[in-house]
C-alpha cells in the first residue's frame, strides 16, 4: 500500500510540475496606439501560434511565432523570411515591447483583447 501511495504522489507531483509556455501570453489582440498598427496572435489548427499584423485595417504581415524566454522566432508566410526578435512583457503581461527586425526601434503594444 505504501508503494502505491508513493507512486500516486510521484505521478501527481510530476503532472503539476511547472512547464514554461512562453507562447500563451502573446495570444490576443495587440495595438500600438500612435501608429494604427494592430497584431492578432492566435492558435492555428495544428496548435501553431500564428500572427497577422494590420496597418490601418490592411494586412501587412502574417506568419508563425514561437517564443522562448527572451526572444521570439518569427517565420513569415507572406514573404520568405525568418528572424528572431527580442521582447519583454510588463509585469501584468498587458504591455509588450518587441524589437523591430533589423532595427534599433521597438513596437510598444497594448493588449486590447
Backbone as CSV, one residue per row, in Angstrom:
resi,resn,N_x,N_y,N_z,CA_x,CA_y,CA_z,C_x,C_y,C_z
1,UNK,0.822,-1.201,0.000,0.000,0.000,0.000,0.870,1.271,0.000
2,UNK,1.965,1.222,0.744,2.863,2.368,0.808,3.464,2.664,-0.566
3,UNK,3.828,1.610,-1.289,4.406,1.802,-2.623,3.383,2.431,-3.550
4,UNK,2.123,1.981,-3.486,1.065,2.567,-4.319,0.894,4.044,-4.000
5,UNK,0.885,4.372,-2.730,0.723,5.770,-2.315,1.872,6.628,-2.826
6,UNK,3.105,6.105,-2.709,4.262,6.860,-3.191,4.213,7.037,-4.709
7,UNK,3.781,6.015,-5.428,3.659,6.129,-6.880,2.612,7.168,-7.264
8,UNK,1.497,7.169,-6.582,0.432,8.145,-6.874,0.918,9.564,-6.583
9,UNK,1.574,9.746,-5.436,2.091,11.072,-5.080,3.138,11.521,-6.098
10,UNK,4.018,10.614,-6.512,5.036,10.951,-7.513,4.390,11.359,-8.825
11,UNK,3.384,10.604,-9.260,2.706,10.918,-10.511,2.023,12.282,-10.440
12,UNK,1.324,12.551,-9.333,0.638,13.837,-9.190,1.623,14.994,-9.149
13,UNK,2.746,14.826,-8.501,3.713,15.923,-8.444,4.346,16.164,-9.809
14,UNK,4.542,15.118,-10.616,5.074,15.308,-11.961,4.071,15.988,-12.870
15,UNK,2.803,15.634,-12.733,1.799,16.236,-13.608,1.557,17.694,-13.265
16,UNK,1.909,18.125,-12.057,1.741,19.519,-11.660,3.033,20.316,-11.765
17,UNK,4.088,19.696,-12.288,5.358,20.401,-12.430,5.187,21.565,-13.399
18,UNK,5.769,22.718,-13.086,5.599,23.875,-13.975,6.289,23.643,-15.315
19,UNK,5.584,23.929,-16.374,6.172,23.878,-17.706,6.042,25.271,-18.292
20,UNK,7.139,25.798,-18.759,7.126,27.142,-19.313,6.496,27.113,-20.704
21,UNK,5.425,27.856,-20.878,4.824,28.024,-22.194,4.863,29.512,-22.497
22,UNK,5.912,29.917,-23.142,6.127,31.341,-23.392,5.166,31.888,-24.440
23,UNK,4.512,31.016,-25.209,3.606,31.482,-26.254,2.283,32.020,-25.702
24,UNK,1.804,31.480,-24.606,0.472,31.829,-24.098,0.248,33.326,-23.879
25,UNK,1.154,34.056,-23.244,0.883,35.484,-23.016,0.730,36.304,-24.302
26,UNK,1.219,35.795,-25.419,1.121,36.516,-26.685,-0.278,36.441,-27.299
27,UNK,-1.038,35.409,-26.955,-2.349,35.186,-27.568,-3.261,36.374,-27.270
28,UNK,-3.868,36.934,-28.309,-4.786,38.054,-28.137,-4.624,39.072,-29.249
29,UNK,-5.207,40.221,-29.028,-5.106,41.320,-29.988,-4.338,42.457,-29.323
30,UNK,-3.318,42.922,-30.008,-2.417,43.955,-29.505,-2.492,45.174,-30.413
31,UNK,-2.356,46.357,-29.819,-2.452,47.594,-30.581,-1.307,48.521,-30.214
32,UNK,-0.811,49.237,-31.220,0.155,50.305,-30.981,-0.582,51.609,-31.250
33,UNK,-0.824,52.376,-30.225,-1.757,53.495,-30.310,-1.360,54.581,-31.300
34,UNK,-0.096,54.940,-31.420,0.265,56.086,-32.257,0.458,55.741,-33.734
35,UNK,0.523,54.460,-34.100,0.811,54.127,-35.496,-0.377,53.528,-36.249
36,UNK,-1.415,53.141,-35.544,-2.543,52.492,-36.213,-2.305,51.020,-36.498
37,UNK,-1.222,50.458,-35.941,-0.933,49.040,-36.140,-1.660,48.198,-35.110
38,UNK,-2.088,47.019,-35.536,-2.692,46.034,-34.644,-2.153,44.666,-35.029
39,UNK,-1.950,43.828,-34.034,-1.455,42.473,-34.270,-2.390,41.500,-33.578
40,UNK,-2.868,40.548,-34.344,-3.698,39.477,-33.792,-2.825,38.232,-33.702
41,UNK,-2.722,37.655,-32.505,-1.947,36.436,-32.281,-2.932,35.361,-31.835
42,UNK,-2.915,34.231,-32.523,-3.912,33.193,-32.257,-3.328,31.812,-32.510
43,UNK,-4.012,30.805,-31.988,-3.602,29.424,-32.147,-4.200,28.871,-33.440
44,UNK,-3.358,28.285,-34.292,-3.801,27.709,-35.554,-4.362,26.307,-35.367
45,UNK,-4.738,25.695,-36.484,-5.345,24.370,-36.463,-4.458,23.311,-35.819
46,UNK,-3.170,23.366,-36.061,-2.266,22.346,-35.520,-1.492,22.847,-34.298
47,UNK,-2.109,23.766,-33.540,-1.547,24.328,-32.308,-0.371,25.277,-32.536
48,UNK,-0.036,25.594,-33.793,0.970,26.622,-34.046,0.426,27.965,-33.586
49,UNK,1.320,28.858,-33.191,0.932,30.217,-32.820,1.155,31.093,-34.046
50,UNK,0.077,31.674,-34.551,0.107,32.471,-35.778,-0.138,33.941,-35.461
51,UNK,0.299,34.809,-36.372,0.041,36.237,-36.191,-0.366,36.863,-37.512
52,UNK,-1.110,37.942,-37.400,-1.444,38.806,-38.535,-1.264,40.238,-38.055
53,UNK,-0.473,41.006,-38.799,-0.229,42.406,-38.431,-0.930,43.297,-39.443
54,UNK,-1.706,44.249,-38.920,-2.504,45.148,-39.749,-2.040,46.577,-39.539
55,UNK,-2.055,47.350,-40.590,-1.812,48.787,-40.526,-3.012,49.456,-41.157
56,UNK,-3.732,50.228,-40.379,-4.967,50.878,-40.838,-5.916,49.864,-41.494
57,UNK,-6.099,48.725,-40.814,-7.007,47.651,-41.232,-6.593,46.943,-42.517
58,UNK,-5.341,47.092,-42.948,-4.822,46.393,-44.127,-3.764,45.402,-43.637
59,UNK,-3.895,44.139,-44.045,-2.938,43.111,-43.649,-1.576,43.421,-44.271
60,UNK,-0.539,43.564,-43.418,0.801,43.875,-43.922,1.813,42.768,-43.628
61,UNK,1.484,41.838,-42.748,2.401,40.743,-42.440,1.621,39.620,-41.780
62,UNK,2.093,38.398,-41.998,1.482,37.240,-41.336,2.519,36.139,-41.242
63,UNK,2.277,35.215,-40.328,3.199,34.112,-40.183,3.026,33.383,-38.874
64,UNK,4.112,32.743,-38.459,4.140,31.892,-37.280,5.151,32.446,-36.294
65,UNK,4.845,32.365,-35.003,5.789,32.772,-33.967,5.984,31.628,-32.984
66,UNK,7.176,31.552,-32.457,7.488,30.582,-31.408,8.342,31.304,-30.387
67,UNK,7.840,31.443,-29.181,8.508,32.255,-28.165,9.398,31.422,-27.264
68,UNK,10.548,31.981,-26.981,11.439,31.461,-25.956,11.402,32.432,-24.791
69,UNK,12.325,32.286,-23.878,12.308,33.121,-22.678,12.530,34.603,-22.970
70,UNK,13.402,34.938,-23.919,13.725,36.345,-24.175,13.550,36.767,-25.625
71,UNK,13.284,35.826,-26.519,13.123,36.183,-27.920,12.097,35.287,-28.594
72,UNK,11.546,35.818,-29.669,10.600,35.035,-30.451,11.200,34.765,-31.825
73,UNK,10.947,33.569,-32.316,11.333,33.177,-33.668,10.127,33.458,-34.553
74,UNK,10.306,34.278,-35.569,9.228,34.648,-36.484,9.506,34.006,-37.836
75,UNK,8.506,33.308,-38.362,8.576,32.750,-39.707,7.431,33.360,-40.486
76,UNK,7.759,34.268,-41.378,6.723,34.959,-42.151,6.158,34.032,-43.218
77,UNK,4.854,34.114,-43.450,4.223,33.320,-44.509,3.863,34.178,-45.718
78,UNK,3.839,35.507,-45.533,3.513,36.391,-46.651,4.741,36.668,-47.523
79,UNK,5.931,36.540,-46.946,7.192,36.648,-47.681,8.112,35.542,-47.160
80,UNK,9.176,35.276,-47.868,10.120,34.251,-47.443,11.131,34.879,-46.497
81,UNK,10.816,34.846,-45.195,11.696,35.480,-44.223,11.550,34.805,-42.868
82,UNK,12.661,34.696,-42.166,12.678,34.121,-40.818,13.675,34.916,-39.997
83,UNK,13.293,35.306,-38.768,14.191,36.076,-37.927,13.788,35.949,-36.472
84,UNK,14.683,36.400,-35.582,14.431,36.393,-34.139,14.310,37.833,-33.660
85,UNK,13.379,38.046,-32.736,13.157,39.370,-32.158,13.168,39.268,-30.637
86,UNK,13.822,40.208,-29.982,13.785,40.272,-28.526,12.459,40.884,-28.089
87,UNK,11.977,40.462,-26.922,10.728,41.001,-26.408,10.767,41.074,-24.889
88,UNK,9.830,41.847,-24.330,9.658,41.925,-22.881,8.211,42.300,-22.590
89,UNK,7.652,41.682,-21.554,6.302,41.995,-21.090,6.364,42.869,-19.850
90,UNK,5.322,43.655,-19.640,5.150,44.327,-18.363,4.802,43.250,-17.330
91,UNK,4.918,43.553,-16.035,4.617,42.533,-15.021,3.206,41.927,-15.140
92,UNK,2.230,42.707,-15.574,0.866,42.166,-15.704,0.589,41.579,-17.092
93,UNK,1.590,41.550,-17.960,1.528,40.996,-19.315,0.469,41.677,-20.199
94,UNK,0.201,42.949,-19.938,-0.748,43.705,-20.739,-0.060,44.696,-21.671
95,UNK,1.251,44.872,-21.503,2.055,45.721,-22.376,3.231,44.881,-22.853
96,UNK,3.509,44.971,-24.147,4.544,44.148,-24.768,5.451,45.036,-25.611
97,UNK,6.736,44.901,-25.404,7.720,45.599,-26.223,8.437,44.555,-27.077
98,UNK,8.454,44.781,-28.390,9.094,43.844,-29.325,10.017,44.648,-30.235
99,UNK,11.275,44.230,-30.301,12.220,44.880,-31.208,11.785,44.641,-32.644
100,UNK,11.859,45.680,-33.464,11.557,45.536,-34.889,12.732,44.847,-35.577
101,UNK,12.460,44.066,-36.621,13.562,43.368,-37.295,14.528,44.345,-37.975
102,UNK,15.806,44.062,-37.850,16.867,44.866,-38.479,16.761,46.337,-38.115
103,UNK,16.471,46.626,-36.846,16.255,48.000,-36.409,16.661,48.148,-34.952
104,UNK,16.847,49.395,-34.539,17.061,49.682,-33.119,15.772,50.162,-32.474
105,UNK,14.672,50.175,-33.230,13.367,50.596,-32.724,12.567,49.384,-32.254
106,UNK,11.518,49.675,-31.490,10.649,48.603,-30.992,9.200,49.006,-31.111
107,UNK,8.328,48.011,-31.198,6.890,48.238,-31.090,6.551,48.243,-29.606
108,UNK,5.700,49.144,-29.181,5.161,49.138,-27.834,3.671,48.844,-27.981
109,UNK,3.293,47.647,-27.617,1.943,47.145,-27.874,1.149,47.023,-26.584
110,UNK,-0.123,47.337,-26.670,-1.047,47.245,-25.545,-2.073,46.171,-25.859
111,UNK,-2.282,45.264,-24.916,-3.261,44.189,-25.142,-4.659,44.779,-25.045
112,UNK,-5.435,44.605,-26.113,-6.798,45.139,-26.098,-7.841,44.029,-25.973
113,UNK,-7.412,42.796,-26.195,-8.334,41.666,-26.001,-7.559,40.388,-25.945
